[in-house]
Amino acid sequence: MTEPARPRPSALPLIGICAVLAVGIFLRLPPALFVERAPLHFLEILHPQPGFTGVGFDENLYREYVKTLSQAGLSSYPDLAEGYVNLQARLPSAILPPTRFLYIFCAYLWHQTTGADALAALKNISSLFSILTLVLTAIFSIHLGGVRLCLVTSALMAFAPTQIHMSQHALIDGVFACVALACLWLLWENLQRPNDWRWLAGYGIALALLVLTKENALFAYFGLLAVLGASYWFRIGILTRFLLATTLVGPLLGVAILVNLCGSLGTAIHIYQLLVSKAAVLPYALKTGDGPWYRYLVDLSLVSPIVLLLAFGAIFTLKRSNSAVIFLTAFLAASFLVMCNVRYGMNLRYANMWDLPLCFLAASYLVALFARFRRADLWLALSIMALCAFDLRQYQILFVKFGLYELVPEGLLRALQILK
């Protein structure tokens, strides 16, 4: 007997993913792209132009670092580090250090390659890494939960307000989020493909880059360690000695590179000592960086309230068999536990790496919820379109109309007219 032909899988979800990625990439393109190129002027109407067009304090410092490298070359990095130590020792409060090498170096390469000025190069790197985060979302989520969850998660990430915001300014937090999420994805792949040297090498390099991006690497690293513990306890993949060794060696490699860039171990340690001591007395941090342990939850509920509620729905209905949700929840819980206990060091910008896990949790809850309904795909599609429209409206209110730059509670409350 002839075996009946299997139904061909629909191409619609894959087309939908490509369409979502295209829209998300468009939203993350630098606004200057539409101003500088006459044929693209008409697209400026569709592109959400940020209300804040000035140069922030941190942006100016990054620009100076890129200019210094462009003038003196990469070999001058130890002098840059030593100059920071001398300057920071005289200042009453903290400024960002040159140890945030990856962002500065990528902008330096962009400047050298394209001839763009330092600030434009920094903004282009922010845009590029935000786009990479969106592409990573599609790859990661399709491995975690399949095509449908990939489509829903990618759609939510494409319109996530803080993701779009980070792509429009010369800020490092979107770059850091991309590297942290790459580490999380590669950890998942290594658990599914134990002792594959290619995945192990990629994971180790990503961990090294995490250290080279920002000192917040410690927060993400605690989250990764929690994921390893949860993976062992809940039997998520296969935990091997090589994976544990890579988790240790990768950051050490990053530290070694950083020490070499600074010129000596003493200089590197001195930079971090100065940063920690002076950050504790920074007037802006004293005013905006403190709050109760649940402050991040309040801030998230102001920016993306529906996604946050749906993510909690997935957590509260968590089943032991749902490895992907356990995996992401462990990362969220551990990194949250560390970050909410940093006195005068809380800012929603630092939580940019939570967007992908939260969107995936929200997507998994929505898919499970509508699975009980007749014409589930239709209701799911309508709900996703409504959610995306709501998040884009949130971006318009917060970052276009009100022109927010920093993501602190007072600004968010005033933008939403909760405070007058």
VOPAFI-472878 format. One record per residue (C-alpha): residue in three letters; residue number from 1; x, y, z; chain. Coordinates in nm, 3 decimals, decimal comma. Layout:
# VOPAFI-472878
ALA	NUM	X	Y	Z	A
...
This chain:
# VOPAFI-472878
MET	1	0,000	0,000	0,000	A
THR	2	0,115	0,351	-0,074	A
GLU	3	0,189	0,556	0,236	A
PRO	4	-0,039	0,863	0,251	A
ALA	5	0,138	1,188	0,178	A
ARG	6	0,213	1,397	0,483	A
PRO	7	0,065	1,746	0,485	A
ARG	8	0,321	2,009	0,399	A
PRO	9	0,388	2,256	0,680	A
SER	10	0,244	2,601	0,619	A
ALA	11	0,487	2,869	0,510	A
LEU	12	0,273	3,143	0,666	A
PRO	13	0,447	3,143	1,008	A
LEU	14	0,789	3,174	0,846	A
ILE	15	0,662	3,457	0,625	A
GLY	16	0,519	3,619	0,938	A
ILE	17	0,856	3,592	1,118	A
CYS	18	1,034	3,754	0,822	A
ALA	19	0,776	4,034	0,811	A
VAL	20	0,806	4,096	1,187	A
LEU	21	1,185	4,106	1,164	A
ALA	22	1,167	4,351	0,872	A
VAL	23	0,940	4,588	1,066	A
GLY	24	1,152	4,555	1,381	A
ILE	25	1,471	4,630	1,190	A
PHE	26	1,308	4,935	1,032	A
LEU	27	1,209	5,068	1,375	A
ARG	28	1,568	5,025	1,497	A
LEU	29	1,740	5,208	1,211	A
PRO	30	1,911	5,535	1,313	A
PRO	31	1,686	5,839	1,254	A
ALA	32	1,973	6,019	1,079	A
LEU	33	1,955	5,762	0,801	A
PHE	34	1,629	5,914	0,675	A
VAL	35	1,749	6,272	0,709	A
GLU	36	2,085	6,232	0,535	A
ARG	37	1,955	6,037	0,232	A
ALA	38	1,705	6,226	0,019	A
PRO	39	1,541	5,917	-0,140	A
LEU	40	1,447	5,796	0,210	A
HIS	41	1,288	6,119	0,336	A
PHE	42	0,936	5,980	0,294	A
LEU	43	1,016	5,699	0,540	A
GLU	44	1,083	5,954	0,814	A
ILE	45	0,705	5,988	0,853	A
LEU	46	0,674	5,617	0,939	A
HIS	47	0,985	5,597	1,155	A
PRO	48	0,933	5,695	1,523	A
GLN	49	1,182	5,980	1,566	A
PRO	50	1,294	6,013	1,932	A
GLY	51	1,201	6,336	2,108	A
PHE	52	1,540	6,369	2,277	A
THR	53	1,791	6,490	2,019	A
GLY	54	2,063	6,622	2,247	A
VAL	55	2,383	6,452	2,361	A
GLY	56	2,364	6,281	2,699	A
PHE	57	2,642	6,291	2,957	A
ASP	58	2,743	5,929	2,898	A
GLU	59	2,716	5,970	2,522	A
ASN	60	2,964	6,257	2,533	A
LEU	61	3,214	6,047	2,730	A
TYR	62	3,185	5,756	2,487	A
ARG	63	3,241	6,002	2,203	A
GLU	64	3,560	6,132	2,367	A
TYR	65	3,693	5,778	2,411	A
VAL	66	3,631	5,701	2,042	A
LYS	67	3,797	6,027	1,938	A
THR	68	4,101	5,951	2,153	A
LEU	69	4,137	5,605	2,000	A
SER	70	4,098	5,746	1,651	A
GLN	71	4,377	5,996	1,711	A
ALA	72	4,624	5,777	1,902	A
GLY	73	4,535	5,425	1,786	A
LEU	74	4,444	5,110	1,973	A
SER	75	4,794	5,082	2,123	A
SER	76	4,714	5,391	2,333	A
TYR	77	4,451	5,208	2,537	A
PRO	78	4,675	5,174	2,847	A
ASP	79	4,725	5,553	2,836	A
LEU	80	4,349	5,595	2,811	A
ALA	81	4,302	5,378	3,121	A
GLU	82	4,574	5,563	3,312	A
GLY	83	4,425	5,896	3,213	A
TYR	84	4,088	5,783	3,348	A
VAL	85	4,245	5,688	3,683	A
ASN	86	4,412	6,029	3,715	A
LEU	87	4,094	6,217	3,621	A
GLN	88	3,852	6,005	3,826	A
ALA	89	4,068	6,038	4,138	A
ARG	90	4,018	6,418	4,124	A
LEU	91	3,644	6,414	4,048	A
PRO	92	3,388	6,407	4,331	A
SER	93	3,162	6,153	4,153	A
ALA	94	3,189	5,872	3,898	A
ILE	95	3,218	5,888	3,521	A
LEU	96	3,201	5,582	3,299	A
PRO	97	3,531	5,394	3,257	A
PRO	98	3,718	5,293	2,939	A
THR	99	3,691	4,929	3,050	A
ARG	100	3,365	4,917	2,850	A
PHE	101	3,589	4,814	2,566	A
LEU	102	3,359	4,631	2,324	A
TYR	103	3,125	4,924	2,262	A
ILE	104	3,408	5,176	2,231	A
PHE	105	3,612	4,949	2,005	A
CYS	106	3,319	4,869	1,772	A
ALA	107	3,242	5,240	1,736	A
TYR	108	3,612	5,305	1,669	A
LEU	109	3,608	5,043	1,391	A
TRP	110	3,289	5,193	1,244	A
HIS	111	3,445	5,539	1,252	A
GLN	112	3,765	5,418	1,088	A
THR	113	3,580	5,217	0,823	A
THR	114	3,303	5,456	0,722	A
GLY	115	3,440	5,794	0,820	A
ALA	116	3,131	5,872	1,029	A
ASP	117	3,190	6,104	1,324	A
ALA	118	3,236	5,944	1,667	A
LEU	119	2,883	6,006	1,795	A
ALA	120	2,720	5,878	1,476	A
ALA	121	2,942	5,569	1,490	A
LEU	122	2,830	5,501	1,847	A
LYS	123	2,462	5,539	1,752	A
ASN	124	2,506	5,310	1,454	A
ILE	125	2,663	5,044	1,677	A
SER	126	2,370	5,074	1,918	A
SER	127	2,130	5,030	1,627	A
LEU	128	2,327	4,734	1,490	A
PHE	129	2,334	4,548	1,820	A
SER	130	1,962	4,612	1,876	A
ILE	131	1,895	4,457	1,535	A
LEU	132	2,120	4,162	1,624	A
THR	133	1,919	4,119	1,946	A
LEU	134	1,599	4,096	1,742	A
VAL	135	1,752	3,837	1,507	A
LEU	136	1,885	3,649	1,809	A
THR	137	1,533	3,652	1,953	A
ALA	138	1,401	3,469	1,648	A
ILE	139	1,681	3,211	1,653	A
PHE	140	1,666	3,152	2,029	A
SER	141	1,287	3,134	2,057	A
ILE	142	1,246	2,895	1,763	A
HIS	143	1,488	2,657	1,937	A
LEU	144	1,311	2,705	2,268	A
GLY	145	0,953	2,658	2,155	A
GLY	146	0,908	2,619	1,780	A
VAL	147	0,784	2,838	1,498	A
ARG	148	0,462	2,968	1,657	A
LEU	149	0,632	3,082	1,977	A
CYS	150	0,911	3,231	1,766	A
LEU	151	0,662	3,440	1,570	A
VAL	152	0,485	3,570	1,881	A
THR	153	0,805	3,638	2,076	A
SER	154	0,971	3,814	1,782	A
ALA	155	0,663	4,032	1,732	A
LEU	156	0,664	4,140	2,098	A
MET	157	1,038	4,210	2,088	A
ALA	158	1,012	4,401	1,760	A
PHE	159	0,784	4,658	1,926	A
ALA	160	0,931	4,652	2,279	A
PRO	161	0,963	5,023	2,375	A
THR	162	1,294	5,004	2,562	A
GLN	163	1,451	4,795	2,285	A
ILE	164	1,367	5,062	2,029	A
HIS	165	1,484	5,334	2,267	A
MET	166	1,826	5,174	2,317	A
SER	167	1,873	5,153	1,940	A
GLN	168	1,831	5,529	1,895	A
HIS	169	2,100	5,659	2,132	A
ALA	170	2,471	5,614	2,201	A
LEU	171	2,408	5,403	2,512	A
ILE	172	2,577	5,076	2,595	A
ASP	173	2,288	4,892	2,757	A
GLY	174	2,139	4,759	2,434	A
VAL	175	2,482	4,628	2,334	A
PHE	176	2,522	4,463	2,673	A
ALA	177	2,176	4,307	2,645	A
CYS	178	2,267	4,155	2,308	A
VAL	179	2,587	3,996	2,443	A
ALA	180	2,416	3,873	2,763	A
LEU	181	2,133	3,712	2,564	A
ALA	182	2,387	3,554	2,328	A
CYS	183	2,548	3,393	2,636	A
LEU	184	2,207	3,269	2,749	A
TRP	185	2,125	3,125	2,407	A
LEU	186	2,464	2,955	2,373	A
LEU	187	2,423	2,805	2,720	A
TRP	188	2,092	2,653	2,607	A
GLU	189	2,253	2,513	2,293	A
ASN	190	2,538	2,359	2,494	A
LEU	191	2,290	2,191	2,725	A
GLN	192	2,117	2,038	2,423	A
ARG	193	2,443	1,949	2,242	A
PRO	194	2,686	1,843	2,514	A
ASN	195	3,061	1,848	2,455	A
ASP	196	3,041	2,000	2,107	A
TRP	197	3,357	2,213	2,090	A
ARG	198	3,202	2,458	1,842	A
TRP	199	2,919	2,552	2,077	A
LEU	200	3,154	2,551	2,376	A
ALA	201	3,396	2,785	2,196	A
GLY	202	3,115	3,022	2,101	A
TYR	203	2,985	3,022	2,459	A
GLY	204	3,330	3,092	2,603	A
ILE	205	3,394	3,378	2,359	A
ALA	206	3,052	3,529	2,438	A
LEU	207	3,132	3,520	2,811	A
ALA	208	3,464	3,692	2,747	A
LEU	209	3,288	3,962	2,542	A
LEU	210	3,035	4,004	2,824	A
VAL	211	3,317	4,102	3,061	A
LEU	212	3,461	4,335	2,797	A
THR	213	3,127	4,513	2,751	A
LYS	214	3,030	4,640	3,094	A
GLU	215	3,079	4,581	3,465	A
ASN	216	2,713	4,472	3,480	A
ALA	217	2,845	4,140	3,349	A
LEU	218	2,833	4,024	3,710	A
PHE	219	2,452	4,049	3,711	A
ALA	220	2,413	3,843	3,394	A
TYR	221	2,674	3,593	3,518	A
PHE	222	2,475	3,528	3,836	A
GLY	223	2,175	3,463	3,614	A
LEU	224	2,372	3,214	3,404	A
LEU	225	2,494	3,034	3,718	A
ALA	226	2,134	3,007	3,837	A
VAL	227	2,037	2,862	3,500	A
LEU	228	2,309	2,598	3,537	A
GLY	229	2,172	2,507	3,880	A
ALA	230	1,815	2,492	3,751	A
SER	231	1,927	2,282	3,454	A
TYR	232	2,086	2,029	3,687	A
TRP	233	1,788	2,019	3,922	A
PHE	234	1,517	2,001	3,654	A
ARG	235	1,719	1,789	3,408	A
ILE	236	1,722	2,053	3,135	A
GLY	237	1,971	1,914	2,888	A
ILE	238	2,300	1,758	2,989	A
LEU	239	2,536	1,942	3,222	A
THR	240	2,897	1,843	3,156	A
ARG	241	3,234	1,920	3,312	A
PHE	242	3,344	2,092	2,991	A
LEU	243	3,043	2,324	3,008	A
LEU	244	3,118	2,412	3,370	A
ALA	245	3,484	2,471	3,284	A
THR	246	3,388	2,700	2,995	A
THR	247	3,155	2,894	3,224	A
LEU	248	3,456	2,963	3,446	A
VAL	249	3,726	3,009	3,182	A
GLY	250	3,527	3,239	2,951	A
PRO	251	3,499	3,530	3,198	A
LEU	252	3,860	3,480	3,308	A
LEU	253	3,965	3,522	2,945	A
GLY	254	3,769	3,848	2,933	A
VAL	255	3,938	3,967	3,254	A
ALA	256	4,281	3,879	3,114	A
ILE	257	4,215	4,081	2,795	A
LEU	258	4,085	4,371	3,003	A
VAL	259	4,393	4,372	3,225	A
ASN	260	4,615	4,372	2,916	A
LEU	261	4,419	4,664	2,768	A
CYS	262	4,454	4,861	3,092	A
GLY	263	4,828	4,798	3,098	A
SER	264	4,843	4,622	3,433	A
LEU	265	4,631	4,440	3,690	A
GLY	266	4,682	4,726	3,935	A
THR	267	4,537	4,981	3,694	A
ALA	268	4,235	4,760	3,617	A
ILE	269	4,164	4,709	3,989	A
HIS	270	4,210	5,080	4,058	A
ILE	271	3,958	5,168	3,785	A
TYR	272	3,690	4,950	3,941	A
GLN	273	3,768	5,068	4,293	A
LEU	274	3,730	5,430	4,185	A
LEU	275	3,413	5,354	3,989	A
VAL	276	3,243	5,179	4,282	A
SER	277	3,346	5,436	4,543	A
LYS	278	3,259	5,743	4,335	A
ALA	279	2,934	5,596	4,196	A
ALA	280	2,804	5,566	4,553	A
VAL	281	2,813	5,947	4,590	A
LEU	282	2,698	6,044	4,239	A
PRO	283	2,416	6,301	4,289	A
TYR	284	2,210	6,166	4,000	A
ALA	285	2,238	5,809	4,132	A
LEU	286	2,142	5,924	4,483	A
LYS	287	1,832	6,092	4,339	A
THR	288	1,715	5,828	4,091	A
GLY	289	1,899	5,499	4,155	A
ASP	290	1,740	5,383	4,480	A
GLY	291	1,407	5,235	4,577	A
PRO	292	1,237	4,925	4,717	A
TRP	293	1,327	4,575	4,599	A
TYR	294	1,030	4,571	4,362	A
ARG	295	1,125	4,895	4,185	A
TYR	296	1,212	4,718	3,857	A
LEU	297	0,865	4,561	3,856	A
VAL	298	0,709	4,906	3,893	A
ASP	299	0,922	5,050	3,611	A
LEU	300	0,844	4,756	3,383	A
SER	301	0,474	4,788	3,458	A
LEU	302	0,486	5,152	3,345	A
VAL	303	0,658	5,075	3,013	A
SER	304	0,519	4,731	2,913	A
PRO	305	0,242	4,644	3,161	A
ILE	306	0,063	4,381	2,951	A
VAL	307	0,378	4,187	2,862	A
LEU	308	0,479	4,185	3,229	A
LEU	309	0,137	4,056	3,341	A
LEU	310	0,138	3,783	3,076	A
ALA	311	0,492	3,682	3,177	A
PHE	312	0,375	3,647	3,538	A
GLY	313	0,088	3,435	3,408	A
ALA	314	0,341	3,195	3,254	A
ILE	315	0,545	3,185	3,577	A
PHE	316	0,243	3,122	3,800	A
THR	317	0,116	2,841	3,574	A
LEU	318	0,463	2,691	3,534	A
LYS	319	0,484	2,315	3,484	A
ARG	320	0,791	2,108	3,556	A
SER	321	0,782	1,971	3,201	A
ASN	322	0,820	2,319	3,045	A
SER	323	1,199	2,336	3,031	A
ALA	324	1,217	2,657	2,830	A
VAL	325	1,007	2,856	3,077	A
ILE	326	1,205	2,718	3,374	A
PHE	327	1,530	2,805	3,197	A
LEU	328	1,433	3,168	3,134	A
THR	329	1,262	3,213	3,472	A
ALA	330	1,579	3,104	3,652	A
PHE	331	1,780	3,367	3,463	A
LEU	332	1,524	3,638	3,536	A
ALA	333	1,488	3,552	3,905	A
ALA	334	1,861	3,531	3,981	A
SER	335	1,964	3,846	3,792	A
PHE	336	1,666	4,032	3,943	A
LEU	337	1,767	3,922	4,293	A
VAL	338	2,114	4,071	4,246	A
MET	339	2,011	4,388	4,063	A
CYS	340	1,734	4,490	4,302	A
ASN	341	1,983	4,490	4,591	A
VAL	342	2,233	4,734	4,439	A
ARG	343	2,194	5,053	4,639	A
TYR	344	2,179	5,364	4,421	A
GLY	345	2,235	5,142	4,120	A
MET	346	1,889	5,072	3,979	A
ASN	347	1,783	5,189	3,635	A
LEU	348	1,548	5,030	3,382	A
ARG	349	1,822	5,060	3,119	A
TYR	350	2,011	4,785	3,303	A
ALA	351	1,710	4,553	3,266	A
ASN	352	1,723	4,563	2,885	A
MET	353	1,846	4,201	2,887	A
TRP	354	1,517	4,091	3,046	A
ASP	355	1,304	4,187	2,746	A
LEU	356	1,359	3,865	2,552	A
PRO	357	1,282	3,629	2,846	A
LEU	358	0,976	3,835	2,940	A
CYS	359	0,848	3,839	2,581	A
PHE	360	0,896	3,463	2,549	A
LEU	361	0,713	3,398	2,877	A
ALA	362	0,430	3,626	2,766	A
ALA	363	0,415	3,453	2,428	A
SER	364	0,406	3,105	2,584	A
TYR	365	0,119	3,209	2,812	A
LEU	366	-0,080	3,359	2,523	A
VAL	367	-0,031	3,053	2,302	A
ALA	368	-0,141	2,821	2,584	A
LEU	369	-0,438	3,046	2,666	A
PHE	370	-0,577	3,066	2,313	A
ALA	371	-0,516	2,697	2,246	A
ARG	372	-0,846	2,632	2,427	A
PHE	373	-1,043	2,857	2,192	A
ARG	374	-1,200	2,781	1,857	A
ARG	375	-1,011	2,954	1,576	A
ALA	376	-0,716	2,989	1,812	A
ASP	377	-0,479	3,122	1,545	A
LEU	378	-0,712	3,409	1,459	A
TRP	379	-0,756	3,518	1,820	A
LEU	380	-0,384	3,485	1,882	A
ALA	381	-0,302	3,696	1,577	A
LEU	382	-0,550	3,968	1,679	A
SER	383	-0,417	3,979	2,035	A
ILE	384	-0,056	4,004	1,915	A
MET	385	-0,140	4,288	1,677	A
ALA	386	-0,317	4,471	1,961	A
LEU	387	-0,020	4,418	2,194	A
CYS	388	0,228	4,539	1,936	A
ALA	389	0,017	4,847	1,864	A
PHE	390	-0,005	4,918	2,238	A
ASP	391	0,373	4,890	2,285	A
LEU	392	0,442	5,113	1,984	A
ARG	393	0,197	5,365	2,132	A
GLN	394	0,390	5,343	2,461	A
TYR	395	0,710	5,424	2,274	A
GLN	396	0,542	5,722	2,107	A
ILE	397	0,419	5,857	2,442	A
LEU	398	0,737	5,798	2,643	A
PHE	399	1,017	5,862	2,396	A
VAL	400	0,871	6,064	2,109	A
LYS	401	0,605	6,289	2,258	A
PHE	402	0,755	6,331	2,607	A
GLY	403	1,114	6,288	2,485	A
LEU	404	1,244	6,068	2,767	A
TYR	405	1,613	5,986	2,767	A
GLU	406	1,677	5,830	3,107	A
LEU	407	1,445	5,550	3,225	A
VAL	408	1,381	5,662	3,582	A
PRO	409	1,047	5,647	3,768	A
GLU	410	0,980	6,022	3,782	A
GLY	411	1,019	6,064	3,408	A
LEU	412	0,806	5,759	3,332	A
LEU	413	0,531	5,874	3,569	A
ARG	414	0,526	6,225	3,424	A
ALA	415	0,525	6,098	3,066	A
LEU	416	0,221	5,883	3,143	A
GLN	417	0,058	6,177	3,326	A
ILE	418	0,041	5,988	3,655	A
LEU	419	0,243	6,276	3,799	A
LYS	420	0,171	6,628	3,672	A
